[in-house]
Structure formats: C-alpha cells, structure tokens
Amino acid sequence: MAPDPSFAPTQLAARAAYLLRGNDLGVMTTAAPLLYPHMWSWDAAFVSIGLAPLSVERAVVELDTLLSAQWANGMIPHIVFASGVDGYFPGPARWATSALAADAPRNRHTSGITQPPVHAIAVQRILDNARTRGRSTRAVAEAFLDRRWDDLVRWHRWLAEARDQEGHGRITLYHGWESGMDNSPRWDSAYANVIPGAVPEYQREDNKINTDASQRPSDLEYDRYLWLLEEMKSARYDDQLLPKVMSFAVEDVFVSAIFSVACSVLAEIGEDYKRPHSDVRDLYGWADRFRSGVLETTDQRTGAAKDFDVKADKWIATETVAQFSPLLCGGLPHDKERSLLRLLDGPRFCGHPDLKYSLIPSTSPVSRDFRSREYWRGPIWPVLTWLFSWAFARRGWAERSTSLRREGLRQASDGTFAEYYEPFTGEPLGSMQQSWTAAAVLDWLG
C-alpha cells in the first residue's frame, strides 16, 4: 500500500494560509468555497483564531463583520449572507428575517437562528497573538475590544436570558442547526416528534455539491429542518413566542458547556482590560450557573452528560461527543471526572482499536447510531479536536492537549483541510478547503 501523502509542518502551514486567503471575500471568509459560500457564526470565530497568527488586523475584521450583523436583541445569527453570492439553501429569501423579525439588522441578510458561542475564545486568541507583536498591532486588538465589548456582553446576556428562560443553566435550542451538530443522534428523538406541515417547495444545494448521499442528511431530515424554519417565521422570530410555537426545543448540554467556559474567558478578558465590574460579575455568574446546569445532567457513575428534550420532558442520553461536555467547563468531582476521562480514552471513543488516529469521533463507533461517513453521526471533526485540545490546555492538562494536537495534525497532514474525516480510514469527507480546518491547523502550528 502506498504511504499517505503528508506535508511537513511548514508546507502544511503555508497551504493552510493559502487556503484562507483563497476563501477570503474581503471582509469575511467563506466557510468553504463550494458547499458553504457565506459566513457562519462559529466558523467565523475559528477562522479568526487561524488568522490571528498571520494577521491580527485581518482576524479583527472577521469578527467585526460578524458582529456588524448582530441582532438588536443581542443574538449573533448563525449565517451572515455574502451579498451577490448564491448556491446555498436556505438563502435569505427563505429565512425572510429582515421582513419578519423586529430585531434583525436592516443592512445585512442573516439567518434567524444562532450557533455555539465560541467567540470569546477567539477574542482571547487574538489578544494573545497581539501581545507578541508591535505596539500598533496591540493597539488594533485593544481598539477592537473597546469597540465590541458591549456587543460581546450583549450576546452572552441574550443567551443567558432569552435561551434559558426557566433558569436551568442550560441553553435551549429551537433547531438542531443551532447546535452546530446538525444531524447528530442527539436530536433523533426530538426530530421524530416534528411533524412537517406544508413545507413550501425547495431545491437542496448541498447534495449537488456533495453527491455522496452517505455523507449528508436525508431529504426527510431536510423537510423537518425547513418546517422548523416555517414555525419560527410564524412567530416572527420573537424570543418570547418561540417556546410556544416550536415543535423542537432541547436544552443542549454541549452548547451550555461552551457557554460556561466562554463566559469565564470573557470575564477574565474583562478583568485584564479593566472593563466594567458589573459586566465581569454577570459573566462569572453565568459561567457558574451554566456549569451547574451541565453538571446536573451527568450520570452518577460515568460522569457522562445528557441533553434534555423540553417538548417530551425527558433526558436524551446518546453516545456522542456531547457526553464529554463537563470536560470543557470543569466542575465534576474528581472521581467522576476520572471516570469520564476513562470513557474518553477507552474503546468506546479514542481508544477504539480500529481508529486511524486517536481522536474523538462525533458518535461512538460502538453505538447503534454510528455511521462512519455521515456528518455528525461518526466522522471526526478537526474543529472539535481543536476545541478539546484548547480546553484541556486551559485546564492544565498539557499532555492530553498535546496528544490531541499531535494526532489532529497527523490527520490534517494530507493537506485537504476536509470538513470531517472517516474515523477508520482517515478518508477526507464533506467539503474540502474548509476554512475552520485550516484555521485549527494554523493555530496548532503557530
């Protein structure tokens, strides 16, 4: 068998930088040129992390563009549409946010839902990179923080208030797309209860680009996705009405863990840069509340976390990466945390004997829901590898962090910068030239 083609670190970094330049539309970076030709919220955060070692100034522009599309209520929408670019469905006309939502921006086309709040982590990485540069670069990063601090706090406040109306310390999602893990087994039972009414006719674009049906959600799944969009439109995207009209409502433990750690990160930035005490206090308060909310979901024996289906009033336990949410935000008792790390290292996840790289699959290879090629039902996503590696470094677990980084770079050394990879063969899947995969590589090599 021929050895895998792999690039040396300097070549890989050069290819990643070249890819981000190629995907750059000027003030925003497309998530991927063919399949995702617009700006996605959590992609943009990761992209700015990858841009920061190349150009702090350009990384700042990326987040500025995203935040310029923030809604009046504080929500950062999951898509900011590039003007004059087609080729993605559902596009601005199907969302109709400018026409329907009182809070939507009038000067930008956006979607009407949100995505995981990783942005504070990006701001921290930008500030870290700026500190190693000259005075003018530091000034650019600090001016960004001055300009956008209130917007970032507003974003966190919206999540804490509009998406945790019952005060459970968990973020409620009204669409699986808001999790970033669109077709994860986590949502199967909640989606099964979504009965699509008359969905206006549509033509998918994703399966024209990626013609291998085994890698994409099914048509029935798409009907449900689009029916939820119609329900949101019927409520004019109103935060107070959504809980009443939506047939999908799930407390997402993974997004909640990200939110908890993001609140801590933003609070620390606030302390370092002398932001208002009241903001810092609120951020630390939310970090604690959502950490507690995550820990309440955990299994007594293994420490594994669960989502909660609000509509069905029941816990959703799945063998997916979301089980490891408490490792991101911390707070588990020592013995429980050790059990959860054993689960992570063991044969159900990273220690599965058939994995090509010792990385975290999106769904456990031993789960009956596992599909090795299908999006969030099994493949390994470099961006999640980055997130866990970053979180482990933050928690002082240097060896674990380094191991994920090393394996992640081995996986990415083929230079395809794929959206996700087949866990057993390492085959690149999804869209190629994915911006956030290149960004993860640049941060690792930076």
N, C-alpha and C positions, 0 to 999 in steps of 0.2 A: 504494500500500500504506500502511495506517495505521502511524504510528510506534509502536514498542514502548512500552507504558505503563511508565514508570520513576519511581521515587520518589527525591526528593532525599535526601542522606545523613542529615539529621536525621529525616526521616519514616521512612526505612528502619530507622534505629536504634530508633526508637520502636516500629515494627511488630515488630522482632526481639525487643525486650524484652517486648512484649505477648505474643508467641508463647511465650516461655519461661515467663512467668507462667501462661499458659493450660495449658501442659503440665506444670506443677508439681503433684505429688501430695502435697506437704508436706515429705517428707524425700528424695524422689527425683523426677527429671524423666523422664517417658516419652520414649523416643527419638523417637516420633511417635505421635500420639493413636490413630490407627486401625490402622495396619499393625504398629507396634511399641509396644504399650501397657505395656512394662516398662522396666527399666533395663538397658542394655547397657554392658559394661565400657569399651570405648574411646570410645563415645558419651559416657559419664558424664564422662570426662576432658575431652573437648572442651566439653561443656556447662559444666563448672566454669570453663573458660577464658573462655567467654562471660559467665558470671555474675559473674566477678571484678570487671569494671569497674562492674557495677551494685551488687553487694553481696558483699564478701569473705566476710562471715559466711555467706551462703547458698551460696556456692561451696564453702566448707569443709564444710557439711552434706552436700552432694552426694558428696564424696569419702569423708566419714565413713561414709555409708550404704553405699557400695560396699565399703569396707574392712571394715565390720562383717560382711560376707558372705564374707570371705576364708577359704579352707580352712586346716586345721591344717598342711598341708604347705607353705603359702605361696602356693598358686595363687589368683589372682583369677579367679573364674568369668566366663564371657562374658555370662551373663544372671543378674540378681537379679530374681526374680519379685515383682511387686507383689501384696500379699495381696488376695484377693477380686476380682481382675481376670482375666477370661477373654479369649478372642478371639485367642490366639496358639498356634500349634502348631509344634514340640513343646513342650508345657507341662510343669509339674513332675512330673506323673504318669508321663509317658513317659521323662523323664530318671531318675527314682527315685533321685536321688543320696543323699537322707537315709537311705533304706533300705539302699542298697548300699555307699556309699563311707565308709570309716572316717574319712576326713579332712574330709568335707563338714560344714558347720555344721548344728546341730540346730535352730536357731531361725530359719532363713531357707531358703526354697526357691531353689535355684540350678540352673543347667545344670552339666554335668560336663566342659566344655572351657574354653579360655581365649581371649584376644584380644590384639591388639598392645599392647605395654607403653608407652603414651604418657603414663602417669600422672605421671612425674617432671616432664615438660614442663608439665603442668597445675599442679603444686605450685609450680614456678618462676614461672609467670604469676600465681598467687595471691599469692605473696610480693612480686613486683614491684608489683602493684597495691596491696598493703597498705602498702608503703613510702611511697606518695604520700598516704596517709590519716593520720588522727589516731592517737594513741597506743593507744586502745582497740582499733581495727581491727588495728593491727600486733600487738597482744597476742593477738588471736584467731588470727591466722595462725601466730604463733610457738607458741602452745599446741597448735595442730593438729600442727605439725611435731614437737613434744615427744611428743605422744600417738601419732603414727603413724610416726615414723621407723623404728622396729624392724620394723613391718609392711611398709613400703616396701622395706627391705633384704631382708626375708624373701622378698618377691615376686621381687625380682631374683635372689636366691640360688636360688630354685626353678627359674626359667627357665634359669639358668646350669648347674645340676646335673641336674635331672630331665629337661630338654629338650635337653641336649647331653651325653648320657651317654658319647659317644665322644670328646668334647673337640675337635670340628672347628671350634668357633667359629661354629656355625650352629644356630638354633633348629629342632628337629624338631616338625612339626605332625602330628597324627593325624586331622585333619578339615580340609577346605578352609575351613569356617566359622571356624576359628581364625585364619586369615589376615585376616579381615575382608572379603576379596575372594572371596565365596562361589563364584561360577561363572566366575571368570577362566579364560581359555585356559591359564593356568599349570598348572591342575590336570587338564586334559583327559586326558592320557596316564595319569596316576596313577589317575584315576577309572575309566578304561577297564578297569583291572585289578581293580576292585572288583566282584565278582560277588555281587549281593544274594541271600541265602538267603531264608527265610520271614520277611518283614517283617510284624510284626503290623499289622492293618488300621489305616488312618488317614485323616483328612479334613484336607486342607490348609486353612489360613485365609487365607494370603497372597493367593491368587488369587481370593478372594471380595471382598477389599478393592480389589485392583488387577486388574481383569478383562481388561486387555490382555496377552494371553499373551506378546507380543513383548518385554515388559519384565521378565519373571520367569523363573527356572529352570524346566526342563521336569519332567514327572512322573517320567521315568526318572532324572533327576538327583536328585529327592527320594527315590526308592527307595534310591539309593546313600547319600545323606546319612543316611537313617534306619537303613540296615544297619550303617553305621559306629557309630552310637549303640548298636545291639544288641551289637556286638563289644566296645565299651567296658564295657557293663553286664556282659558275661560275665567281664570281668577285674575287676569291681567298681571300675573307675576307678583301679586300682593303677598307680602310676608305673613300677614295675619290670616289671609284666606287659604293659603296653600294647605295647612294642616286639615282643613275641612274638605277640600275638593280632591286631593291627591289620593290615588289608589295604591301608591307606593310611598312608604315612609319608614325608613330604617335608621336606627342610631348606629353610626359607623364607628367601630372601636379603633380602627386604624387611623382614620382622619382625626379622631379625637386625640389619639396619642401624638400625632404630628402637631396638632394644635397646641397641646400642652407644652411640648418642648419648644415650639416656635414662640409661644408667649414668654417662656423663660429667656430665650435668646434675645427677643426684642427688649425685654426688661433689662437685661444685662447691658445691651447697647445703650438703653436709656440712662442707665447709671453712669456708664463710661463717658457719655457725651452730654451729661447734665440736662436731661430732658425733664419735664415737669414731674414732680414727685407723685402727683395723683395718677398720672399715666402709668408710671412704673409700678405703683401699688396695685392698680387694676390688673396689669399684665401678670404680676406674680399671683394675684388672687385667682385669675382664670387658669394659670398654669396648675395651681393646686387643685382647683375644682375639677378640671378635666382629667388630671392624673388620677384623682379619686374615682371619677366616673369610669375610667378604663379598668382600674383595679377591681371595682365591684363586679366586673363581668368575668373575672378569672376563675378557672377551675381550681378547686381546693387542692387537688393532688398534683396536677401538672403545671399550674400557673398559666395555662393557655387562655387567651381572651376570646370573647364571643361578641357578635353583633346582636342587636335587639330589633325585632320586627314590630314596629309600633302598631301597624294595622292588625296583625294577627295576635298581638300581645304575647309574643313568645321569643325566647332566645334562639339564635341561629348559631349552632356550633358546626364549623366546617374545618377541614384540614387544609387550610390555606396559610399564606404568609401572614395574614391578619392575626393569627394566633399569637404572633411574637410582638404585637403592639407594645406590651409593657416593657420590652427591652429598649424601645425607643425613648419612652418618657421616664422610666425608672419607677421606684416606689414599692416594688414587690418585696416581701420579706425574703431574707437571704436564702432560706431553704427552698422556697417556691421558685425563686429566680434560678437557683441551681438546677431544679427540675426542668424548667423551661429551656435552659441552655442545653441540657442533656437531650431534650426533644429536638432542638435545632441541630445539634451535632450528630444525632443518631440516624438510623437507617430510614426513618420516615421523611427526612429532609436532606440536609447537606451531606450526611454520611451514607446515603443510599449507594449501594455498591456499583450501580450502573451509570451514575452521573459522570459525565466527561470532566466537569470542573466542580470543585467542592463549593458550590454556591447555592443560594436559597431559591428553590423553584417556587413559582407563584401558587401552585397547588401541589400537595404531597404526591409523589409518584405511587404511593400505595393506596391513595384514596380512590374510591369508585368513580369520583367525578373527574379524575385526572385525564387530560388529553394532551399528549406531548407537544402538539403543534398549534394548539388552539388558543392563541391570545392570552388571556389571564387564567386559563384552566390547566396550566402546566409549565409553559416556557419560562425561561429565566430572563429577567429584565435587568439590564445593566444599571438602569437608573435606581432600581430598588437596592441593588448591590451597593451603589454609591451611598444611598441614604443610610443603610445599616452600618456601613463602614464608618461613615461620618459620626453617626450616633454612638457607636462603640468607642471611637476615639474620644468623643466628648465625655463619655462615662469613665474614661481612664483604662479601657480595655485595649491597650495598644496592640497586643498580639493578635487578638480577634480582628481588629480593624485592619491590620496589615495583611492578614491572611486573606480577607475578602478583597482587599485592593489588589493583591498579587494575582489571585485567581481571576478577578474581574479583568485585569489587564491581559492575562493569558487568553481569556475568551475573546477579548476585543482585538487581539493582535492580528486577526485575519484582515483588518482594515476595511470591513464592510460597514461598520458602525450601524449594525442592524437594530431594529426596534426591540426585538427579543430573539432568543436562541433556543433551539431544541435541546432539552437537558441531557440526552444520552449521546447524541452525535455531535452536538455543538454547531449544527447547521444554522446559519443566519436566517431568520424568518421575519415576516411582517414587512415594513417598508425599510429600504436601505437608505443610507445617508441621513439617518435620524439625528437631528441636531443634539438632543439631550444625551445620546450615547457618546457622541464626540465630546460633548462638554464634560461628562463624567471622566473620560479618558484624560482630557487636558488638565482637570483638577488633580487627578491622581499623579500625573507626570509632572505637574507644576511644583 
